[in-house]
């Protein structure tokens, strides 16, 4: 592919609508030697271009391994890479762009004999066409080979590698992969994930710059913030005083709005000392955005267009605007506030149908205020075994009805009236082989339980070979109108549903001093295929309101945030913003099982660095410099 063609491809793949700075940047990439540029092989197989000007400039090589095509025949070239395979008189050399076959003359076979796999070599040679019977259609470079004129071993590799680079990552022990991450990074999938990450971030930066956003670095040494997740503490030279690594740049970006920056963004590192899950890491990256004089709709429109501009073309294309639903709608239809809408299987409120169901306990409970019965129909769910159904159990009893041939019912209780089952069957349009699950309880509890069952049932159907969740489909969804406050988990008082800087819904401000639980927030979450990939809000910009929330509603010491409250009192503009979880979004796009697969050097589930051994113990002498003394560990006998 010529450089000019590449530039046109890059525009086509990543630009939507009129030309922007990115288009002008692409046009500037044209150079005279059109044979020097080519789409990287493993990226080309996904119809995705990540080429840039002069990829082989400032380097010992003349070409990348994966770029060779018949158009290169007759050229003298120099490549550098790793020995992936060797046999008799040839070897396969690999770099980030792909692989190429090199044929060695008899005089060089001595080098090949004692050369371990994954050794680093530099080879100069002539590109030749392969004979008809030797063309390898499975290799992007399979029509040619390089006949070596010289070979130089730049570095030898140990004979035995601690991980097998030729085995799928899912089949390799993850702890070993984490310990030898620098080897794991040579894999095609990690190379692809990290290069895709780089390109998408670049496109986001270009988009935001084109709309006047300013990239500002904010401090990573700050003070502890009340509430929220547990923070990492950093000792200082002052006895008993500590910095804190910020959970996000939240306060700083609001202060930038006070300072008249107007539009801010940052690819920000964030830190949270909390239990690790597949979608969590102690340190992670946010695409952090804030702007003044804006509304919820403005922020959502901004993010939709930014994602559209940076979306890779090899994936199913997305359309705007993204759909939205309220928090209440999400809970009663899907049982959670981050639903996967790629498949239907919605929840159904069946309160009226269960008032006379024959089960006395349910009938009595339905007389209570706030009680609900929720039904879920699992297509083809009757195939589930008893053990599989037990695994769907979420610490709550539920009624189970299998739909058999000719519409016959088989329930897990003989008290369930047949006419109630008939009415439910008709109302929910059940079919032969379906499984109907009914959960009863108060408030959102039966919806939340049913939502968890819905997610588990969908995964179980997929595991059984039922194609239930579409491949390569990306369903974005905005969730709005969250509650501003919730009863505290401790059982006393209230806590913020998200964070204490979120502004109340204008229609509900009247409840601030009388009934805070009735207030909707101006918060919005962005969900992609059941994963929360972003969240933001319109902020409180009035000092008195912010102080009242801290002191009177949350019962927090406002003094710890006096700097922010003071700032709001000096003419703070209305403002709002959002933070996108970069790794979460990339993990969904790449189909990764964990965000660890889109991070170069991630931590384990326990928050450890298997490669370096961090966190490590520090000697008493070193701790003394920071005026820290570690208490002895308690034994089980104590």
C-alpha positions as CSV (number, residue, x, y, z in Angstrom):
1,X,0.0,0.0,0.0
2,X,1.4,3.4,-0.9
3,X,1.7,6.2,1.6
4,X,-0.9,8.2,-0.3
5,X,-3.3,5.3,-0.2
6,X,-2.6,4.7,3.4
7,X,-3.5,8.3,4.2
8,X,-6.8,8.0,2.3
9,X,-7.5,4.8,4.1
10,X,-6.8,6.4,7.5
11,X,-9.2,9.1,6.7
12,X,-11.8,6.7,5.6
13,X,-11.4,4.4,8.6
14,X,-11.4,7.0,11.3
15,X,-13.0,10.2,10.1
16,X,-16.7,10.8,9.8
17,X,-18.1,13.9,8.2
18,X,-16.1,17.0,7.0
19,X,-12.3,17.1,7.0
20,X,-10.7,18.0,10.4
21,X,-7.2,18.4,11.7
22,X,-6.8,14.6,11.4
23,X,-7.5,14.8,7.7
24,X,-4.9,17.5,7.3
25,X,-2.4,15.5,9.3
26,X,-3.0,12.4,7.0
27,X,-2.5,14.5,3.9
28,X,0.9,15.6,5.3
29,X,2.1,12.1,5.5
30,X,2.9,11.7,1.8
31,X,6.5,10.9,1.0
32,X,8.3,10.1,-2.2
33,X,9.3,6.5,-1.6
34,X,5.8,4.9,-2.0
35,X,7.2,1.3,-1.6
36,X,8.3,1.9,1.9
37,X,4.9,2.0,3.5
38,X,2.5,-0.9,4.1
39,X,-0.3,-1.8,6.4
40,X,1.0,-4.0,9.3
41,X,0.0,-7.6,8.6
42,X,-1.8,-8.6,11.8
43,X,-3.7,-5.3,11.8
44,X,-4.4,-5.5,8.1
45,X,-6.2,-8.9,8.7
46,X,-8.7,-6.9,10.7
47,X,-9.0,-4.2,8.1
48,X,-7.5,-1.8,10.5
49,X,-4.6,0.6,9.7
50,X,-2.1,1.8,12.3
51,X,0.7,3.0,10.0
52,X,2.5,6.3,10.4
53,X,5.0,8.2,8.4
54,X,8.5,6.7,8.4
55,X,7.9,3.6,10.5
56,X,11.3,2.3,9.4
57,X,13.1,5.6,9.7
58,X,15.6,6.2,12.5
59,X,16.2,2.4,12.5
60,X,18.7,-0.2,11.4
61,X,16.1,-1.9,9.2
62,X,14.8,-0.9,5.8
63,X,11.5,-2.8,6.1
64,X,9.2,-4.3,8.6
65,X,8.8,-8.1,8.5
66,X,5.1,-8.1,7.7
67,X,5.0,-5.6,4.8
68,X,6.6,-7.6,2.0
69,X,4.5,-8.3,-1.1
70,X,5.3,-9.3,-4.7
71,X,5.9,-5.6,-5.5
72,X,9.1,-5.8,-3.4
73,X,10.6,-8.6,-5.5
74,X,14.2,-7.8,-6.6
75,X,14.8,-5.3,-3.8
76,X,17.7,-5.6,-1.4
77,X,16.3,-5.2,2.1
78,X,17.4,-5.3,5.8
79,X,15.1,-6.7,8.5
80,X,15.4,-7.0,12.2
81,X,13.3,-9.3,14.4
82,X,12.9,-12.4,16.5
83,X,13.4,-16.0,15.2
84,X,10.0,-17.6,15.5
85,X,10.7,-20.8,13.7
86,X,13.6,-22.5,11.9
87,X,14.0,-25.7,9.8
88,X,16.8,-27.0,7.7
89,X,17.7,-24.0,5.5
90,X,15.1,-21.4,6.3
91,X,13.8,-19.5,9.3
92,X,10.7,-17.4,10.1
93,X,11.5,-13.9,11.4
94,X,8.8,-11.9,13.3
95,X,8.4,-8.3,14.4
96,X,5.4,-6.3,15.5
97,X,4.0,-6.1,11.9
98,X,4.1,-9.8,11.0
99,X,6.4,-12.6,9.8
100,X,8.5,-13.3,6.8
101,X,10.4,-16.4,5.6
102,X,14.2,-16.2,5.1
103,X,16.2,-18.7,3.1
104,X,19.8,-19.1,4.2
105,X,22.7,-20.2,1.9
106,X,24.7,-23.3,2.9
107,X,27.5,-21.1,4.2
108,X,25.2,-19.6,6.9
109,X,23.7,-22.8,8.2
110,X,26.1,-23.0,11.1
111,X,24.5,-19.9,12.6
112,X,21.1,-21.5,12.2
113,X,22.1,-24.7,13.9
114,X,22.8,-23.2,17.3
115,X,20.3,-20.3,17.2
116,X,17.5,-20.6,19.9
117,X,14.0,-19.5,19.2
118,X,13.2,-15.9,20.0
119,X,16.8,-14.8,19.5
120,X,17.1,-11.4,17.8
121,X,18.6,-11.2,14.4
122,X,19.5,-8.7,11.6
123,X,19.3,-10.0,8.1
124,X,20.2,-8.5,4.8
125,X,19.0,-10.1,1.6
126,X,17.1,-10.0,-1.7
127,X,13.4,-10.4,-2.0
128,X,12.5,-13.3,-4.3
129,X,9.2,-14.8,-5.5
130,X,8.4,-18.3,-4.1
131,X,7.9,-21.1,-6.5
132,X,4.3,-22.0,-7.3
133,X,4.2,-25.0,-5.0
134,X,5.8,-23.2,-2.1
135,X,3.4,-20.2,-1.8
136,X,1.8,-20.1,1.7
137,X,-1.6,-18.6,1.5
138,X,-1.9,-18.4,5.3
139,X,1.0,-15.9,5.5
140,X,0.4,-12.3,4.4
141,X,4.0,-12.5,3.1
142,X,3.5,-16.0,1.7
143,X,4.2,-15.1,-1.9
144,X,7.8,-14.1,-1.3
145,X,10.9,-15.0,0.7
146,X,14.1,-13.3,1.4
147,X,17.3,-15.0,0.3
148,X,19.8,-13.9,2.9
149,X,23.2,-12.3,2.0
150,X,24.2,-11.8,5.6
151,X,22.9,-12.6,9.1
152,X,23.9,-11.1,12.4
153,X,22.7,-12.3,15.8
154,X,22.0,-9.2,17.8
155,X,21.1,-11.2,21.0
156,X,20.7,-14.8,21.9
157,X,17.6,-16.0,23.8
158,X,17.7,-18.7,26.5
159,X,16.9,-22.2,25.2
160,X,13.7,-22.6,27.2
161,X,11.1,-19.9,27.6
162,X,9.0,-19.7,30.8
163,X,5.8,-19.3,28.7
164,X,4.8,-20.7,25.3
165,X,4.4,-17.8,22.9
166,X,2.7,-20.0,20.3
167,X,-0.2,-21.0,22.6
168,X,-3.4,-19.1,23.0
169,X,-3.4,-16.8,26.0
170,X,-6.5,-18.5,27.4
171,X,-4.5,-21.8,27.5
172,X,-1.5,-20.3,29.3
173,X,-1.2,-19.9,33.0
174,X,-2.0,-16.3,33.7
175,X,0.3,-16.0,36.7
176,X,3.2,-17.0,34.5
177,X,2.1,-14.6,31.8
178,X,2.0,-11.8,34.4
179,X,5.4,-12.7,35.8
180,X,6.9,-12.7,32.3
181,X,4.8,-9.9,30.9
182,X,7.6,-8.6,28.8
183,X,7.5,-11.9,26.8
184,X,3.7,-12.1,26.8
185,X,3.7,-8.6,25.1
186,X,5.2,-10.3,22.0
187,X,1.9,-12.0,21.4
188,X,-0.2,-10.9,18.4
189,X,-3.2,-10.2,20.5
190,X,-1.5,-7.9,23.1
191,X,0.3,-6.1,20.3
192,X,-3.0,-5.5,18.6
193,X,-4.8,-4.4,21.8
194,X,-2.1,-1.9,22.8
195,X,-1.7,-0.5,19.3
196,X,-5.5,-0.1,19.0
197,X,-5.5,1.7,22.3
198,X,-2.8,4.1,21.1
199,X,-4.7,4.9,17.9
200,X,-8.1,5.4,19.7
201,X,-6.5,7.7,22.3
202,X,-4.8,9.7,19.5
203,X,-8.2,10.1,17.7
204,X,-9.9,11.2,20.9
205,X,-7.1,13.8,21.5
206,X,-7.5,15.1,18.0
207,X,-11.2,15.4,18.3
208,X,-11.1,17.2,21.6
209,X,-8.4,19.6,20.5
210,X,-10.5,20.4,17.4
211,X,-13.3,21.6,19.8
212,X,-11.2,23.8,21.9
213,X,-10.4,21.4,24.8
214,X,-7.1,22.0,26.6
215,X,-5.0,19.0,27.8
216,X,-4.0,19.8,31.4
217,X,-2.0,17.6,33.7
218,X,-3.3,17.6,37.3
219,X,-1.4,16.5,40.4
220,X,-1.2,12.9,41.5
221,X,-0.1,13.9,45.0
222,X,-3.1,15.4,46.8
223,X,-4.9,15.2,50.1
224,X,-7.3,12.5,51.3
225,X,-10.9,12.9,50.2
226,X,-13.8,11.9,52.5
227,X,-16.1,9.1,51.3
228,X,-15.6,7.0,48.2
229,X,-13.2,4.2,47.7
230,X,-10.1,3.6,49.9
231,X,-7.2,5.7,48.7
232,X,-3.5,5.0,48.5
233,X,-1.5,7.0,51.0
234,X,2.0,8.4,50.3
235,X,4.3,9.3,53.2
236,X,5.8,12.8,53.3
237,X,8.8,14.3,55.0
238,X,6.5,15.7,57.6
239,X,5.9,13.4,60.6
240,X,2.4,12.0,60.6
241,X,1.4,13.7,57.4
242,X,0.5,11.9,54.1
243,X,-0.4,12.6,50.6
244,X,-3.1,10.6,48.9
245,X,-3.2,9.4,45.3
246,X,-6.4,10.8,43.8
247,X,-9.3,8.5,42.8
248,X,-9.8,10.9,39.9
249,X,-9.0,14.5,39.0
250,X,-12.6,15.4,40.0
251,X,-11.7,18.4,42.3
252,X,-9.0,19.7,40.0
253,X,-11.1,19.7,36.9
254,X,-13.8,21.7,38.7
255,X,-11.2,24.1,40.0
256,X,-10.0,24.5,36.4
257,X,-13.5,25.6,35.5
258,X,-13.4,28.2,38.3
259,X,-10.1,29.3,36.8
260,X,-11.8,30.0,33.4
261,X,-10.1,27.2,31.5
262,X,-13.6,26.6,29.9
263,X,-12.8,23.2,28.4
264,X,-10.4,20.6,29.8
265,X,-9.4,17.0,29.1
266,X,-6.8,14.6,30.3
267,X,-5.8,11.0,29.8
268,X,-5.6,10.6,33.5
269,X,-4.1,8.0,35.8
270,X,-6.4,7.2,38.7
271,X,-5.8,5.1,41.9
272,X,-8.2,3.2,44.1
273,X,-7.2,0.8,46.8
274,X,-10.1,-1.6,46.6
275,X,-10.7,-5.3,45.8
276,X,-9.8,-6.2,42.3
277,X,-12.2,-7.7,39.8
278,X,-11.8,-8.5,36.1
279,X,-12.9,-4.9,35.3
280,X,-10.9,-3.2,38.1
281,X,-7.2,-2.4,38.7
282,X,-5.6,-0.4,41.5
283,X,-4.4,2.0,38.9
284,X,-6.3,2.7,35.7
285,X,-6.8,5.3,33.0
286,X,-9.7,7.7,32.5
287,X,-10.5,9.9,29.5
288,X,-11.4,12.8,31.8
289,X,-13.4,15.7,30.5
290,X,-15.0,18.9,31.9
291,X,-16.5,22.0,30.3
292,X,-18.3,25.1,31.5
293,X,-21.8,26.4,30.5
294,X,-23.0,23.0,29.4
295,X,-26.0,20.7,30.0
296,X,-26.4,16.9,30.3
297,X,-27.5,16.7,26.6
298,X,-24.4,18.7,25.5
299,X,-22.0,16.4,27.3
300,X,-23.7,13.3,26.0
301,X,-23.7,14.6,22.5
302,X,-20.0,15.5,22.8
303,X,-19.1,11.9,24.0
304,X,-21.1,10.2,21.3
305,X,-19.3,12.2,18.6
306,X,-15.9,11.6,20.1
307,X,-16.5,7.8,20.3
308,X,-17.8,7.8,16.7
309,X,-14.7,9.7,15.5
310,X,-12.4,7.2,17.2
311,X,-14.3,4.0,16.5
312,X,-12.3,1.3,14.6
313,X,-13.8,0.4,11.2
314,X,-13.2,-3.3,11.6
315,X,-15.9,-3.5,14.2
316,X,-19.7,-3.2,13.7
317,X,-20.3,0.5,13.1
318,X,-22.3,2.5,15.6
319,X,-25.0,5.1,15.0
320,X,-26.0,8.3,16.8
321,X,-27.7,9.2,19.0
322,X,-27.2,6.5,21.7
323,X,-30.5,5.5,23.3
324,X,-31.2,6.4,26.9
325,X,-33.4,5.3,29.7
326,X,-33.9,6.3,33.3
327,X,-32.5,4.5,36.2
328,X,-36.0,3.3,37.2
329,X,-36.7,2.0,33.7
330,X,-33.4,0.1,33.7
331,X,-34.1,-1.5,37.1
332,X,-37.6,-2.7,36.3
333,X,-36.8,-3.9,32.8
334,X,-33.4,-5.4,33.3
335,X,-32.8,-5.5,37.0
336,X,-29.6,-3.5,37.0
337,X,-28.3,0.0,36.1
338,X,-25.9,-1.3,33.4
339,X,-28.0,-3.6,31.3
340,X,-26.7,-5.6,28.3
341,X,-29.3,-4.7,25.7
342,X,-27.9,-6.9,22.9
343,X,-30.4,-9.6,23.9
344,X,-34.0,-9.0,25.0
345,X,-35.2,-11.2,27.9
346,X,-36.7,-8.3,29.8
347,X,-38.2,-8.5,33.2
348,X,-42.0,-8.3,33.7
349,X,-43.8,-6.9,36.7
350,X,-46.7,-9.4,37.5
351,X,-48.0,-8.0,40.8
352,X,-51.7,-8.3,39.8
353,X,-51.4,-11.8,38.5
354,X,-49.8,-13.0,41.8
355,X,-52.4,-11.6,44.2
356,X,-54.4,-14.9,43.9
357,X,-51.6,-17.4,43.0
358,X,-52.4,-20.1,45.6
359,X,-49.1,-19.5,47.6
360,X,-50.2,-18.0,50.9
361,X,-46.9,-16.4,51.8
362,X,-46.7,-14.6,48.4
363,X,-50.3,-13.4,48.6
364,X,-49.7,-12.0,52.1
365,X,-46.5,-10.3,51.1
366,X,-48.2,-8.7,48.1
367,X,-50.5,-6.8,50.5
368,X,-47.5,-4.9,51.8
369,X,-46.5,-1.5,50.4
370,X,-43.7,-1.7,47.9
371,X,-44.0,-5.4,47.3
372,X,-43.5,-6.7,43.8
373,X,-43.4,-10.0,41.9
374,X,-41.1,-10.1,38.9
375,X,-41.2,-12.7,36.1
376,X,-38.4,-13.6,33.7
377,X,-38.8,-16.0,30.7
378,X,-35.6,-17.8,29.7
379,X,-35.9,-19.0,26.1
380,X,-35.1,-22.7,25.8
381,X,-34.3,-22.6,29.6
382,X,-36.0,-26.0,30.2
383,X,-32.8,-27.6,29.0
384,X,-31.1,-26.5,32.2
385,X,-30.2,-29.3,34.6
386,X,-31.2,-29.1,38.3
387,X,-27.6,-28.2,39.2
388,X,-27.5,-25.5,36.6
389,X,-30.7,-24.0,37.9
390,X,-29.4,-24.1,41.4
391,X,-26.4,-22.1,40.2
392,X,-28.8,-19.4,39.0
393,X,-29.9,-19.0,42.6
394,X,-29.0,-15.6,44.1
395,X,-29.7,-16.1,47.8
396,X,-33.4,-15.8,47.2
397,X,-36.1,-18.3,46.7
398,X,-38.0,-18.2,43.4
399,X,-40.8,-20.0,41.6
400,X,-39.7,-22.1,38.7
401,X,-42.0,-23.2,35.9
402,X,-40.8,-25.3,32.9
403,X,-43.0,-25.1,29.8
404,X,-43.3,-28.6,28.3
405,X,-44.9,-30.0,25.2
406,X,-48.4,-28.8,24.3
407,X,-47.9,-25.9,26.8
408,X,-48.0,-28.1,29.9
409,X,-46.5,-26.6,33.1
410,X,-44.1,-28.2,35.5
411,X,-43.6,-26.0,38.6
412,X,-41.3,-26.4,41.6
413,X,-44.3,-26.1,43.9
414,X,-47.7,-27.8,43.8
415,X,-49.4,-24.8,45.5
416,X,-49.1,-22.7,42.4
417,X,-52.6,-22.4,40.8
418,X,-52.9,-23.7,37.3
419,X,-55.1,-20.8,36.2
420,X,-52.4,-18.3,37.4
421,X,-49.8,-20.2,35.4
422,X,-52.1,-20.0,32.4
423,X,-52.6,-16.3,32.7
424,X,-48.8,-15.8,33.2
425,X,-48.1,-17.9,30.1
426,X,-50.5,-15.9,28.0
427,X,-49.3,-12.6,29.3
428,X,-45.6,-13.4,28.8
429,X,-46.1,-15.3,25.6
430,X,-44.1,-18.3,26.7
431,X,-43.2,-21.1,24.3
432,X,-42.5,-24.8,24.5
433,X,-39.1,-25.3,26.1
434,X,-39.0,-22.0,27.9
435,X,-38.3,-21.5,31.6
436,X,-40.3,-19.1,33.7
437,X,-38.8,-17.7,36.9
438,X,-40.8,-15.6,39.4
439,X,-39.1,-13.7,42.2
440,X,-41.0,-11.8,44.9
441,X,-39.8,-9.1,47.4
442,X,-39.9,-5.5,48.3
443,X,-38.6,-2.4,46.4
444,X,-36.0,-3.1,43.8
445,X,-34.8,-6.4,45.4
446,X,-36.8,-8.8,43.2
447,X,-35.7,-6.8,40.1
448,X,-32.0,-7.0,41.2
449,X,-32.3,-10.7,41.8
450,X,-34.0,-11.3,38.5
451,X,-31.4,-9.2,36.7
452,X,-28.6,-11.3,38.1
453,X,-30.4,-14.5,37.0
454,X,-31.0,-12.9,33.5
455,X,-27.2,-12.4,33.1
456,X,-26.3,-15.8,34.3
457,X,-29.0,-17.5,32.2
458,X,-27.7,-15.7,29.1
459,X,-24.2,-16.9,29.7
460,X,-25.4,-20.4,30.3
461,X,-27.3,-20.5,27.1
462,X,-24.2,-19.4,25.2
463,X,-22.1,-22.0,26.9
464,X,-24.7,-24.6,25.8
465,X,-24.3,-23.6,22.2
466,X,-27.5,-21.5,21.9
467,X,-26.5,-18.4,19.9
468,X,-28.2,-15.8,22.2
469,X,-25.8,-12.8,22.3
470,X,-24.9,-11.3,18.9
471,X,-21.2,-11.3,17.9
472,X,-19.5,-8.0,17.0
473,X,-22.5,-5.9,18.1
474,X,-22.0,-2.9,20.3
475,X,-25.0,-1.5,22.2
476,X,-24.4,1.8,23.8
477,X,-26.9,3.1,26.4
478,X,-27.2,6.2,28.6
479,X,-28.7,5.8,32.0
480,X,-30.1,9.0,33.5
481,X,-32.1,10.2,36.5
482,X,-30.3,8.3,39.2
483,X,-31.2,9.0,42.8
484,X,-28.9,11.7,44.3
485,X,-28.7,10.0,47.7
486,X,-29.1,6.5,49.0
487,X,-29.5,5.1,52.6
488,X,-25.9,4.5,53.8
489,X,-24.7,0.9,53.8
490,X,-23.8,1.3,57.5
491,X,-27.5,1.7,58.1
492,X,-27.3,5.2,59.5
493,X,-27.8,8.4,57.5
494,X,-27.4,8.9,53.8
495,X,-24.6,8.7,51.3
496,X,-24.1,10.0,47.8
497,X,-25.2,7.6,45.0
498,X,-22.1,8.6,43.1
499,X,-20.1,11.5,44.5
500,X,-21.0,14.6,46.6
501,X,-20.3,17.1,43.8
502,X,-23.3,16.0,41.7
503,X,-26.0,18.6,41.2
504,X,-29.6,17.8,42.0
505,X,-32.2,17.7,39.2
506,X,-33.7,21.2,38.8
507,X,-37.2,19.8,39.4
508,X,-36.2,18.2,42.6
509,X,-34.1,20.9,44.3
510,X,-37.2,21.7,46.5
511,X,-36.6,18.4,48.3
512,X,-33.1,19.2,49.4
513,X,-34.0,20.2,52.9
514,X,-37.1,18.2,53.3
515,X,-36.8,14.8,51.6
516,X,-33.3,14.1,50.1
517,X,-34.2,10.5,49.0
518,X,-36.8,11.9,46.6
519,X,-34.1,13.9,44.7
520,X,-33.0,12.7,41.2
521,X,-29.4,13.6,40.3
522,X,-28.0,15.2,37.1
523,X,-25.8,12.1,36.8
524,X,-25.5,10.0,33.7
525,X,-23.7,6.7,33.0
526,X,-22.6,5.3,29.7
527,X,-23.1,1.5,29.3
528,X,-21.6,-0.7,26.5
529,X,-22.8,-4.3,26.3
530,X,-23.5,-4.5,30.0
531,X,-20.3,-2.8,31.1
532,X,-20.3,0.7,32.7
533,X,-17.6,2.5,30.7
534,X,-18.2,6.0,31.8
535,X,-20.0,8.3,34.2
536,X,-20.4,12.0,34.7
537,X,-22.7,14.7,35.9
538,X,-23.6,18.4,36.0
539,X,-21.8,19.7,39.2
540,X,-22.9,21.8,42.1
541,X,-21.5,25.2,41.4
542,X,-23.0,27.1,44.4
543,X,-20.9,27.2,47.6
544,X,-23.8,27.2,50.0
545,X,-25.5,24.2,48.3
546,X,-22.2,22.3,48.4
547,X,-21.6,23.0,52.0
548,X,-25.2,22.0,52.9
549,X,-24.8,18.7,51.1
550,X,-21.5,17.9,53.0
551,X,-22.6,19.0,56.5
552,X,-26.3,18.5,56.7
553,X,-27.1,15.6,54.4
554,X,-23.9,13.5,54.3
555,X,-22.7,14.5,57.8
556,X,-19.2,15.0,56.5
557,X,-16.6,17.5,57.7
558,X,-16.7,20.2,55.1
559,X,-13.4,21.5,56.3
560,X,-11.6,18.8,54.4
561,X,-12.9,20.3,51.2
562,X,-12.9,24.0,52.2
563,X,-10.6,24.8,49.3
564,X,-13.3,23.7,46.9
565,X,-16.1,25.4,48.7
566,X,-14.1,28.6,48.8
567,X,-13.5,28.3,45.0
568,X,-17.2,27.9,44.3
569,X,-17.9,31.2,46.1
570,X,-15.6,33.2,43.7
571,X,-17.9,33.2,40.7
572,X,-17.8,29.6,39.6
573,X,-19.5,29.0,36.2
574,X,-22.1,26.2,35.8
575,X,-20.2,23.2,34.6
576,X,-20.3,19.4,34.0
577,X,-18.3,16.6,32.6
578,X,-17.6,12.9,32.4
579,X,-14.9,10.3,32.7
580,X,-14.6,7.3,30.4
581,X,-12.9,4.2,31.7
582,X,-10.5,3.7,28.8
583,X,-9.5,0.1,29.7
584,X,-13.1,-1.0,30.2
585,X,-14.2,0.3,26.8
586,X,-11.2,-1.2,25.1
587,X,-11.8,-4.6,26.8
588,X,-15.3,-4.7,25.3
589,X,-14.1,-3.6,21.9
590,X,-11.3,-6.2,21.8
591,X,-13.4,-9.0,23.3
592,X,-11.0,-9.3,26.2
593,X,-11.9,-11.3,29.3
594,X,-10.3,-8.7,31.6
595,X,-9.0,-5.2,31.4
596,X,-5.6,-6.7,32.1
597,X,-5.5,-7.6,28.5
598,X,-5.5,-4.0,27.3
599,X,-2.9,-2.8,29.8
600,X,0.8,-3.2,29.1
601,X,1.8,-4.0,32.7
602,X,-1.3,-4.7,34.8
603,X,-1.6,-5.9,38.4
604,X,-3.1,-9.3,39.4
605,X,-6.6,-9.7,40.8
606,X,-5.0,-9.2,44.3
607,X,-3.4,-6.0,43.2
608,X,0.2,-7.4,43.0
609,X,2.8,-7.0,40.4
610,X,4.0,-10.5,39.7
611,X,6.9,-9.3,37.6
612,X,8.6,-7.1,40.2
613,X,7.0,-8.4,43.4
614,X,5.4,-5.1,44.3
615,X,4.2,-4.2,46.9
616,X,7.4,-5.1,48.8
617,X,8.4,-4.8,52.4
618,X,10.5,-1.8,53.4
619,X,13.3,-2.0,56.0
620,X,12.8,-0.3,59.4
621,X,15.6,2.1,58.6
622,X,13.9,3.2,55.4
623,X,10.5,3.5,57.2
624,X,12.1,5.6,59.9
625,X,13.0,8.3,57.3
626,X,9.3,8.7,56.8
627,X,8.5,8.5,60.5
628,X,6.5,5.3,60.0
629,X,6.5,2.3,62.3
630,X,4.7,-0.9,61.2
631,X,2.7,-2.6,64.0
632,X,3.6,-6.3,64.5
633,X,1.2,-8.7,62.8
634,X,-1.3,-10.4,65.2
635,X,-1.1,-14.2,65.4
636,X,-4.1,-16.4,65.5
637,X,-3.5,-17.1,69.2
638,X,-3.7,-13.4,70.0
